[in-house]
Structure formats: C-alpha cells, structure tokens
Amino acid sequence: MSKRDYYEILGVAKGADDDTLKKAYRKLAMQYHPDRNKDDKTAEAKFKELNEAYEVLKDKEKRAAYDRFGHAAFDPSMGGGGGGAGAGAYGFGGGRGAGGFSDIFEEVFGDFMGGAAGRGRRATAGVDGADIRYDLAITLEQAFQGYNAKIKVSTLKGCGTCAGSGAEKGTGVKSCTVCQGSGMIRTRQGFFTLERTCYQCNGAGQTIEKPCKTCRGQGRVSTDKNLTVSVPAGIEDGSRIRLSGEGESGLRGGATGDLYVFVMVKPHPVFTREGATLHCEVPIPMATATLGGEIEVPTIEGGRAKVSIPEGTQTGKPFRLKGKGMSVLRRSTRGDLYLHAKVETPVKLTKRQKELMEEFAKISAKEANSPECDSFLKKIKSFWESLKEST
C-alpha cells in the first residue's frame, strides 16, 4: 500500500509555515493519542502516521528532500539507508532524527508537560519540584499601605525518614532492569526510533528495593506550610510575587520549585483606582452647588480633607487633590485624588420648601440662570425649524 502524502496527513498546504505545522500536529496528536482512544485500535496507527509526517516536515532539510523526491527520499531501496543523499544524509537514522517522536512531544507539548521538568524524566538525574500558585485577596487600603500577609499553602516536601530517597534505611536503589537505567524504552520501526517513558521506573532509571513506609517510596510527603508574604505599597491588581524555593520539593535531588502569589485588590466602596490615581464620586446638595460652600471628603489613608465648592458647580466637575492618591510602587511619591461632583436634586420637600422652589422657578423664568438649558432649547428650536424647511 502506498504511503499517504505527509501534508495531507497533517491537513496543511505544501507551503505551510512552521507555526501552522505545529498547530496542526498538536491538534491531531491530541485527537488520536492512544491514551485518549484506548478502545480504538486505529487511533494508534493514525498517531504513528502523524508523528512520521511531522518528524519529516518539521526539519527543513528533510522537508526539502521530501518536497523534491517524495517518500523515495527515505526509501532504503533508493539508497536512503547508506551515507549518500538518502535518509542518513538528513539525520533520519541518527543525529538530529534519532530522538523519534519523544523529541517531537518535547518540542510541541513542552509547555504543557513541564518544560525542563518533563525532560528531566528522560535521565536518572533529579526532577525539579513544581511551582505553586496562591491567590491572595487584599483591600485597597492594604495595597496603599503595604501589607504582610500570613498564608498557608499545601505542598510536597522531602521525606525526613528516607531523606527524599524513597527507600527504607539500610536499603537502596538499583538500576531498572527494563530500561537499563536510561528511563526510556526505545523501539525501532523502519527508520524511526520511537521512545516512551519506562513503565517500570516511570523514567527514573532506577527502582527502589524496599519503599519507605512514610512516603511509600515517593520521596516526598504532603504538608501545610505557613508563610509571610510581604506585599509592597502601591501594588496593583493582578500583580505576581515570587517566593523562590517555597514550592514543591524536587525528586532525587532536583531543585525545589517556587511559590507564585497572585494579588487581587478588592473593589472599594468609595474609591475607584486607575494606576496611582484615585477617583471618588461626591454627592453635593443642590444649595451648596448653587451658592457655593465647603464639603469634607475621606482620603485613602483614613484622613479627611476639606474642599471648597465654587458657586454654580455642575455635575461632573472634577476637583483635584494633589498627592492624595495611591502609593507608587517602589517610590516615595503618591498619585492624585480626583473628586467628581454629583449635584443632588432634593426629594421629599416640605410644603414651605415647595413654595420657595415654585417662587424661585417663576423668578428664574425671567433670568438667565440656566445657561445649559437655554443652549439646549436653542438647539431644539433650530432642529425643528430645519425639519419644517426640508418638508
């Protein structure tokens, strides 16, 4: 049976770039991975076919040979098995191509499989511990002042009984008899070398003679850790604080991971934040806005500030209080506080208040006390007149 075209297998055009190839391979490999299709025997064959196609097309030299000669470029009967222009010249039997599709997985799925930690499973060297995420919610006041947060995190630490080895005292580890200590099982299919993690030692290359009873051979135990996180003044919502070495302990001497604290600043009932600037909407009585006066407003540090309201203040007018905003991260300066006037219309008037308002309305009809209303009425009048002219 003739082989299918590699581009057809991946579902991409012949001129597809590297990023398009990788995305197509990733999508199909996820779809046909044997672990996800245990009851489908055809999935494994499709999975191998995908890896074969991607192994060739991801390499510029192999791809050039394939584009020119097709599958014949790697056919041993056409000289591909020797040292000429066939497979050996493009690293198929060794060199760059020797890794098989474990290298493809490392390249395409490295971000999802732990990057360097995932690669560490292929050797007998230690495996680095995983990083930990902790979400910390603080108030706006704590973000302004700075804050020492007490937190508790669940993590894995090295077993004290076996010193992280996973073996009982007096016993040790031995080289895995299945993978001969490499951590990987390699099989050849034609010109391809296929690799997978050893099922016996899970990639460690070693097996434990007698597992530690405390950690059951894992070398690590679960524990809760109490820590203090120093949150700097001026920190913003969504910021990340890294605590080096406070993550999970590594295996077999691997490095300890880090703890990443993600800070969420809670909404404030009075202030809204925009970087180092604070905003506050302040209701002002109609009489004060009309005649002018003085109001008292809160500040983020817990103090009070007096603000003079000029006569005829309108809704939306901003008042700037310099240096009364948020702290600026790692600096001694502060942002500004902007107050936004919101003139309030009085409600539930008494009989006498209504009489005064009616009297005021009669007098105002003869005076130009409402310039915005007068301007709006002129615009409406002009609009209506233009409609009449058009008809």
C-alpha positions in Angstrom: 0.0 0.0 0.0 1.4 3.4 -0.9 2.0 5.9 1.8 -0.2 9.0 2.2 1.1 12.4 1.5 2.6 13.9 4.6 0.9 17.3 4.0 -2.4 15.5 3.6 -1.9 13.6 6.8 -1.4 16.9 8.8 -4.1 18.7 6.8 -1.9 21.6 5.7 -0.9 23.2 2.4 2.5 22.4 1.0 3.8 25.9 1.7 2.6 25.9 5.3 5.0 27.6 7.8 6.4 26.0 10.9 3.8 27.5 13.2 0.9 26.2 11.1 2.6 22.7 11.0 3.0 22.7 14.8 -0.6 23.8 15.4 -2.0 21.2 13.0 0.2 18.4 14.6 -0.8 19.4 18.1 -4.5 19.3 17.4 -4.4 15.9 15.6 -2.0 14.4 18.1 -4.3 15.3 20.9 -7.2 13.8 19.0 -5.6 10.5 18.2 -3.3 10.0 21.2 -3.6 6.3 22.3 -4.3 7.2 25.9 -7.4 9.0 24.8 -8.5 6.3 22.4 -7.9 3.1 24.4 -10.8 1.3 22.7 -9.9 2.5 19.2 -7.1 0.4 17.6 -7.0 2.6 14.5 -6.0 5.6 16.6 -2.5 4.3 17.4 -1.8 3.8 13.7 -3.0 7.3 12.9 -0.9 8.6 15.8 2.2 7.0 14.4 1.4 8.2 10.9 1.1 11.8 12.3 4.4 11.6 14.1 6.2 10.2 11.0 4.8 13.1 8.9 5.7 15.8 11.4 9.2 14.3 12.0 10.0 14.9 8.3 8.2 18.2 7.7 9.5 20.0 10.9 13.1 19.6 9.7 14.0 22.0 6.9 16.5 19.6 5.2 14.2 16.6 5.4 11.3 18.6 4.2 13.3 19.9 1.2 14.2 16.3 0.3 10.6 15.2 0.7 9.3 18.1 -1.4 11.8 17.1 -4.2 11.7 13.3 -4.1 8.6 12.4 -2.1 8.7 9.2 0.0 11.5 7.9 -2.2 13.9 10.3 -0.4 13.8 8.0 2.6 13.4 4.6 0.8 16.4 2.4 1.6 16.0 0.6 -1.8 16.8 4.0 -3.4 20.0 4.4 -1.5 18.4 6.0 1.6 20.0 3.6 4.0 23.5 4.5 3.2 25.6 7.5 3.6 24.7 9.2 0.4 21.8 11.5 -0.3 19.2 9.3 1.4 18.0 9.2 5.0 21.4 9.1 6.5 22.3 12.5 5.0 19.3 14.0 6.7 19.8 12.5 10.2 17.0 10.0 9.9 19.0 7.1 11.2 20.9 9.1 13.8 21.9 12.6 14.7 19.0 15.0 14.8 16.5 12.4 13.8 17.4 9.8 16.4 15.1 11.1 19.1 12.0 9.7 17.5 8.7 11.3 18.5 9.7 11.8 22.1 11.6 14.7 20.7 8.5 15.8 18.8 6.5 15.8 22.0 9.2 17.7 23.8 9.1 20.4 21.1 5.4 20.6 20.6 4.0 19.8 24.0 6.9 21.0 26.2 4.9 23.9 27.6 2.1 21.6 28.7 4.4 18.9 30.1 6.5 21.0 32.4 9.3 22.1 30.1 12.7 21.3 31.7 11.0 19.2 34.4 9.4 17.0 31.7 12.8 16.5 30.0 14.3 15.5 33.4 12.3 12.3 33.3 14.4 11.0 30.5 17.5 10.7 32.6 18.4 9.4 36.1 19.1 13.0 37.3 16.7 14.6 39.7 13.3 16.1 38.7 12.7 19.7 39.7 9.7 20.3 42.0 6.6 22.0 40.7 5.8 25.7 41.2 2.8 26.5 43.3 0.2 29.3 42.8 -1.6 31.1 45.6 -4.3 33.7 45.1 -4.2 36.5 47.7 -7.1 39.0 48.0 -6.3 42.3 49.7 -8.1 45.6 50.3 -7.3 48.9 48.6 -6.1 50.2 51.9 -3.6 47.3 52.2 -2.4 47.9 48.7 -1.9 51.6 49.6 0.0 51.0 52.9 1.7 47.7 52.1 0.8 44.5 53.9 2.4 41.5 55.5 0.0 38.6 54.7 0.0 35.4 56.6 -0.8 32.5 54.3 -0.9 28.7 54.5 -0.1 26.6 51.4 -0.3 22.9 50.8 2.9 21.5 49.3 5.2 18.5 49.0 8.4 18.4 51.0 11.2 15.9 51.1 10.5 12.9 53.3 12.5 13.2 56.5 12.5 9.4 57.1 14.3 8.4 53.9 15.9 11.8 53.2 14.0 12.0 50.0 15.4 8.8 48.5 12.1 6.9 48.7 13.9 3.8 50.2 13.9 2.5 53.7 17.0 3.0 55.8 19.6 0.3 55.1 18.2 -0.3 51.6 18.9 1.5 48.3 18.0 1.7 44.7 19.1 -0.4 41.7 19.2 0.2 38.0 15.9 -0.5 36.3 16.1 -3.9 34.5 13.6 -2.9 31.8 15.2 0.3 30.5 18.7 -0.5 31.7 18.8 2.7 33.7 18.0 5.1 30.8 14.5 5.9 31.9 13.2 5.4 28.4 12.2 2.4 26.3 13.3 2.7 22.7 11.9 0.7 19.8 12.6 0.9 16.1 10.1 0.9 13.3 11.8 1.1 10.0 14.0 4.2 10.0 12.2 5.7 13.1 13.3 5.3 16.7 10.3 5.6 19.0 10.7 6.4 22.6 8.4 6.3 25.6 8.8 6.6 29.4 9.7 3.3 31.0 6.6 1.8 32.6 8.7 0.1 35.3 10.6 3.1 36.8 8.4 6.0 35.4 11.5 7.5 33.8 13.7 7.5 36.9 16.1 4.8 35.5 16.1 3.3 39.0 13.8 1.1 41.1 13.6 1.0 44.9 14.3 -2.3 46.6 12.2 -1.6 49.7 9.9 1.6 49.6 9.9 3.9 52.6 6.8 3.4 54.8 6.4 7.1 55.5 6.3 8.3 51.9 5.5 5.0 50.2 8.5 5.3 48.0 7.6 8.7 46.7 10.5 10.6 48.5 8.1 13.4 49.4 5.2 13.9 51.8 2.3 16.3 51.8 2.5 19.2 54.3 1.0 22.6 55.1 3.4 25.5 55.2 2.8 28.8 57.0 4.5 31.8 55.3 4.5 35.6 55.5 4.2 37.4 52.1 5.4 41.0 52.1 3.1 42.9 49.8 4.7 46.2 48.8 2.8 49.5 49.0 1.4 50.5 45.6 0.9 47.0 44.3 -1.7 46.7 41.5 -4.4 44.2 40.9 -3.1 41.1 39.1 0.5 41.6 40.2 2.6 38.5 40.9 5.0 38.0 43.8 7.6 35.2 43.6 8.9 33.4 46.7 11.9 31.4 45.5 12.3 27.9 46.8 8.9 27.8 48.5 7.3 25.4 46.0 7.3 21.6 45.9 10.5 19.8 46.8 12.2 18.1 43.9 12.8 14.3 43.4 16.2 12.6 43.6 18.0 15.9 44.3 16.0 18.0 41.9 15.6 21.7 42.7 12.7 23.0 44.8 10.0 24.9 42.9 8.8 28.4 43.6 5.7 29.9 45.1 3.9 32.5 43.0 1.4 34.7 44.9 -1.1 36.4 42.6 -2.6 39.5 44.2 -6.2 40.6 43.7 -7.2 44.0 45.0 -10.9 44.0 46.2 -13.3 46.7 44.9 -13.6 49.7 47.3 -17.0 51.1 48.3 -15.8 54.8 48.0 -12.8 54.9 45.7 -12.0 53.5 42.2 -8.5 53.1 41.1 -6.7 54.0 37.9 -3.0 53.2 38.4 -1.8 55.6 41.1 -4.8 57.9 40.6 -7.9 57.5 42.7 -11.4 58.7 41.8 -14.4 59.4 44.1 -17.9 60.5 43.1 -19.1 63.0 45.7 -22.8 63.9 46.0 -23.3 67.7 46.6 -26.5 69.3 47.9 -28.2 71.5 45.3 -28.0 74.5 47.6 -24.2 74.1 48.1 -23.6 73.6 44.4 -25.7 76.7 43.6 -24.5 79.1 46.3 -21.0 77.6 46.9 -19.6 76.2 50.2 -17.3 73.7 51.7 -17.6 69.9 51.9 -15.5 67.2 53.7 -14.3 64.1 51.9 -12.3 61.0 53.0 -8.8 60.1 51.9 -7.4 56.6 51.4 -5.0 56.8 54.4 -8.1 57.3 56.6 -7.9 61.1 57.0 -10.3 63.9 55.9 -9.9 66.8 53.5 -11.9 69.9 53.1 -12.8 71.0 49.6 -14.2 74.4 48.6 -17.2 74.2 46.2 -17.5 77.3 44.0 -20.8 78.9 43.2 -22.7 77.3 40.3 -20.9 73.9 40.4 -22.3 71.5 37.9 -22.5 67.6 38.0 -19.3 66.0 36.7 -17.0 68.9 37.6 -13.6 67.4 38.8 -11.7 68.6 41.8 -8.1 67.5 42.1 -6.4 66.8 45.4 -2.7 66.5 44.6 -0.7 63.8 46.3 -3.8 62.2 47.9 -4.0 59.2 45.6 -2.3 55.7 45.8 1.3 55.0 46.7 3.5 54.5 43.7 5.3 51.1 43.7 8.9 51.2 45.0 8.8 55.0 45.1 8.1 57.6 47.8 5.6 59.6 45.7 1.8 59.3 45.5 -0.8 59.8 42.8 -3.7 62.3 42.9 -7.3 62.0 44.1 -10.0 63.3 41.8 -13.4 64.2 43.2 -16.3 64.2 40.7 -19.2 66.4 41.7 -22.7 64.9 41.5 -25.3 67.6 42.2 -28.2 66.0 44.1 -31.8 67.0 43.5 -33.7 67.3 46.8 -36.5 64.9 47.5 -39.5 64.8 49.9 -39.8 68.5 50.1 -41.9 70.2 52.8 -44.8 72.5 51.9 -42.7 75.5 52.6 -39.8 74.2 50.5 -42.1 73.6 47.6 -43.5 77.1 47.9 -39.9 78.5 47.8 -39.0 76.4 44.8 -42.1 77.5 42.9 -41.3 81.1 43.7 -37.7 80.5 42.6 -38.9 78.9 39.3 -41.1 82.0 38.5 -38.2 84.3 39.1 -35.8 82.1 37.1 -38.0 82.2 34.1 -37.1 85.8 33.6 -33.4 85.4 34.3 -30.6 83.6 32.5 -29.7 81.3 35.4 -29.6 78.0 33.5 -27.2 78.5 30.5 -27.0 74.8 29.6 -30.9 74.6 29.5 -31.1 77.7 27.4 -28.4 76.4 25.0 -30.2 73.1 24.6 -33.6 74.8 24.0 -32.0 76.8 21.2 -30.6 73.7 19.6 -34.0 72.0 19.7 -35.7 75.1 18.2 -33.1 75.2 15.4 -33.6 71.5 14.7 -37.4 71.8 14.4 -37.1 74.8 12.1 -34.7 72.8 9.8 -37.3 70.0 9.6 -40.0 72.4 8.6 -37.8 73.9 5.8 -37.0 70.4 4.5 -40.6 69.5 4.1 
